[in-house]
Amino acid sequence: MLFQALQKVFRKPIYILLALVTSFAVFAFAVWLPNISLIVKVMGHPGISLTQKLDLPISLLGSIVTNFTLLSALYTITIAILFGINVAIFVYFLRRRITDVEQSGIATGFFGITSGVIGMGCAACGSFLLTSLLSLVGASGILAFLPLGGGEFGILGVILLSVSIYLTAKKIQNPAVCKITI
Amino acid sequence: MKKFIKNIPLPLSVIIAGVLIAGAVYLGTSKNASTTAVNNQQPQQVPQQTGNLDQMAAISAGDHIRGNPNAPVKIVEYSDFECPFCKRFHDTMKQVMDEYGKDGKVAWVYRHFPLDQLHPVKARKEAVAVECANELGGNEAFWKFADRFFELTPSNNQTDVDTVLPQIAREIGLDVNEFNTCLASGKYDAHIEADVQNATATGSNGTPWSIVVDKNGKKYPLSGAQPYASVKQLIDLALQGK
């Protein structure tokens, strides 16, 4: 059922392109996040050539290998792919003006990406976003008690995004229609 | 759970997600981000700092410098001996020094940033140990100790400090009794805490945290164990003094 629904959506290359672009954007956001200020500084510097400006963010993509654990790299890439698929099927719905979209699927997707984003960026020691959020409530010490050091949020993100895709795909295969009972 | 999610209106879920992500990004990248540090005795909230690279303590003779102290480009690294990414980045920095250090173009300045929340007790004790190596054997012993420590230990708070620290001291030719006395003295606690405070003041959220300083004093922040290619590009920019 899921496979058939995805086949229906990705039959058109535009949705494949949309999923790829979105996935890359999420992936790049996660990898660049710790160094956003550096990228902004280099990009905004008038004395630096365009080649040099582009080289730095491209090379920083390599930090998925050097600045992530195997687990965090895996769930970061998975979240990026799942989010790309989610956005593509969401747009598929919008373009077909289906009004009875089951909101639970999309809502789950948004919670999934939120959880994933909070869990990701756990690049350098001290989970980047999670530490910031926990510091706000004076609870950053809680990280020491999480067996995966905050990676739990990334895994939760993967689960929620998967559920979101499943719920939305179900709706694509079984659209809301008045069934005739004979 | 499904019923709960189903009952949440879509716009509300989008707003909640947006607010959480935007808030987290803002807090994580904000120049006014607050950071919590925990010292050896009790949890302590570091006062709200202005995360500004210009607050980096000036490089002085008291720093641990590898390479030419008058190099046009200096990389100031704030590091934690139990952080696996610092262990990885240490090798990257050694590669940097192999390429740029020999010509005196780059100097590597090492400062402490033990993350007590993640690596309680051990990271700070290891920072003291390397300071003791410096006291007993000078700058060369400091770097020998640091290199050997990262080479030998698994990181992530798994180091058997009582065995490993004296072992490295012995290996690099220090007097182990004097080393142990220094380790227990607590004389470097304030120095290490000052480094921690300075790291947070410059806007660090974790380790390794590096600041690349060019010949004109312009500073570039580099967070995490970034690939050698990125560090090299940043050094080349800094060497151009742009």
Interface residues (C-beta under 8 A of the other chain):
Chain A: L33 P34 N35 I36 S37 L38 K41 V42 H45 G47 I48 Q52 D55 L56 S59 L60 G62 S63 V65 T66 N67 T69 E102 Q103 S104 I106 A107 T108 F110 F111 I113 T114 V117 I118 G121 A123 A124 C125 G126 S127 F128 L129 L130 T131 S132 L133 S135 L136 G138 S140 G141 L143 A144 G149
Chain B: K2 I5 K6 I8 P9 L10 S13 V14 I16 A17 L20 I21 G23 A24 V25 L27 G28 T29 A33 S34 T35 T36 V38 P43 Q45 D80 C83 P84 F85 C86 R88 F89 T92 L115 Q117 L118 H119 P120 G203 N205 G206 T207 P208 W209 Y220 P221 L222 S223 G224 A225 Q226 P227 A229 S230 Q233 L234 D236 L237 K242
